[in-house]
Amino acid sequence: MFALIYRPRPISLAAEDAIATLKAIEDNRQGRCILPWIPLMRSGGRPEVITAWKEQAERITNRRDDWITAPSLSSSAELTGCDTVWRKELEGWNVEESRFLKRMDFEGCSGDYSP
């Protein structure tokens, strides 16, 4: 009998190349679930990266997978300071603000989750 053992593999998104990751998604070597993290990657704020991101996001046809193109994307772009570029390139797209993050801010959550 064989057993599959899955272990988390920590990666530094800042060290990952956004263009190479999008190419891996296009070639079906990487899942589209990584799309919200693209802005956190190296060169994640370049217009050509955002164009390639949109091409992949447009291929999402399942409504339950819409989260990929929504709130976490704007949070990722804000963290890297490239949210202005992303916002400009995604004009006309339905990219909502994160209601969860908005509620945390409203409720005054410090974001400190240490024990």
Legacy VTK file of the C-alpha trace (Angstrom):
# vtk DataFile Version 3.0
C-alpha trace
ASCII
DATASET POLYDATA
POINTS 115 float
0.000 0.000 0.000
1.237 3.471 -0.857
0.644 6.590 1.161
0.829 10.131 -0.070
2.218 12.543 2.439
1.669 16.218 1.860
3.760 18.753 3.669
3.616 22.507 3.413
6.407 23.988 1.390
7.078 27.583 2.378
8.023 29.827 -0.500
8.939 33.463 -0.731
6.492 34.985 -3.186
8.732 38.027 -3.572
11.395 35.710 -5.011
8.994 34.057 -7.464
8.796 35.465 -10.990
5.277 36.572 -11.953
5.877 36.079 -15.687
7.197 32.527 -15.236
4.304 31.700 -12.899
1.734 32.960 -15.395
3.424 30.889 -18.114
3.187 27.825 -15.840
-0.530 28.528 -15.338
-0.993 28.859 -19.102
0.798 25.519 -19.621
-1.333 23.844 -16.911
1.711 23.230 -14.705
0.330 25.544 -12.018
-3.244 26.059 -10.843
-5.153 29.311 -11.243
-5.547 29.453 -7.464
-2.189 31.282 -7.401
-3.619 34.257 -9.354
-4.381 36.428 -6.284
-0.734 36.194 -5.278
0.733 37.404 -8.587
1.056 41.055 -7.393
3.313 39.853 -4.564
5.789 38.313 -6.996
8.803 39.823 -8.704
7.605 42.045 -11.584
4.009 41.630 -10.358
3.174 45.286 -11.013
4.190 45.406 -14.671
1.382 46.075 -17.173
2.303 43.050 -19.315
1.995 40.836 -16.218
-1.453 42.258 -15.503
-2.474 41.641 -19.141
-1.374 37.994 -18.870
-3.141 37.765 -15.488
-6.388 38.992 -17.066
-6.122 36.370 -19.821
-5.908 33.634 -17.184
-8.635 35.128 -14.995
-10.991 35.308 -17.990
-10.693 31.530 -18.351
-12.341 30.985 -14.986
-15.835 29.830 -15.835
-16.893 28.272 -12.550
-18.733 30.758 -10.286
-17.357 29.149 -7.131
-13.851 30.033 -8.326
-14.655 33.739 -8.715
-12.851 34.449 -5.453
-9.644 34.143 -7.443
-10.314 37.418 -9.214
-11.746 39.323 -6.283
-10.802 40.601 -2.803
-7.461 38.935 -2.170
-6.085 40.405 -5.395
-6.570 44.002 -4.305
-5.060 43.208 -0.902
-1.977 41.671 -2.546
-1.542 44.653 -4.864
-1.824 47.058 -1.926
0.874 45.193 0.016
3.409 45.718 -2.756
2.465 49.300 -3.563
1.413 48.438 -7.105
-2.321 48.800 -6.444
-2.525 51.976 -8.564
-1.225 50.112 -11.624
-3.503 47.139 -11.004
-6.516 49.387 -10.446
-5.811 51.240 -13.724
-5.291 48.042 -15.716
-8.418 46.411 -14.254
-10.803 49.300 -14.960
-14.148 47.809 -15.914
-13.446 44.560 -14.083
-15.556 43.512 -11.130
-12.812 43.388 -8.509
-14.439 44.059 -5.178
-12.847 45.146 -1.946
-12.445 42.447 0.631
-15.466 42.626 2.926
-13.546 40.585 5.491
-10.588 42.974 5.511
-12.922 45.959 5.515
-14.769 44.535 8.552
-11.471 43.898 10.350
-10.484 47.509 9.757
-13.909 48.734 10.880
-13.787 46.643 14.049
-10.284 47.908 14.811
-8.516 44.587 14.473
-4.820 45.172 15.018
-3.788 42.284 12.800
-1.642 40.894 15.630
-2.376 37.181 15.808
0.505 36.191 18.057
-0.341 34.041 21.097
LINES 1 116
115 0 1 2 3 4 5 6 7 8 9 10 11 12 13 14 15 16 17 18 19 20 21 22 23 24 25 26 27 28 29 30 31 32 33 34 35 36 37 38 39 40 41 42 43 44 45 46 47 48 49 50 51 52 53 54 55 56 57 58 59 60 61 62 63 64 65 66 67 68 69 70 71 72 73 74 75 76 77 78 79 80 81 82 83 84 85 86 87 88 89 90 91 92 93 94 95 96 97 98 99 100 101 102 103 104 105 106 107 108 109 110 111 112 113 114
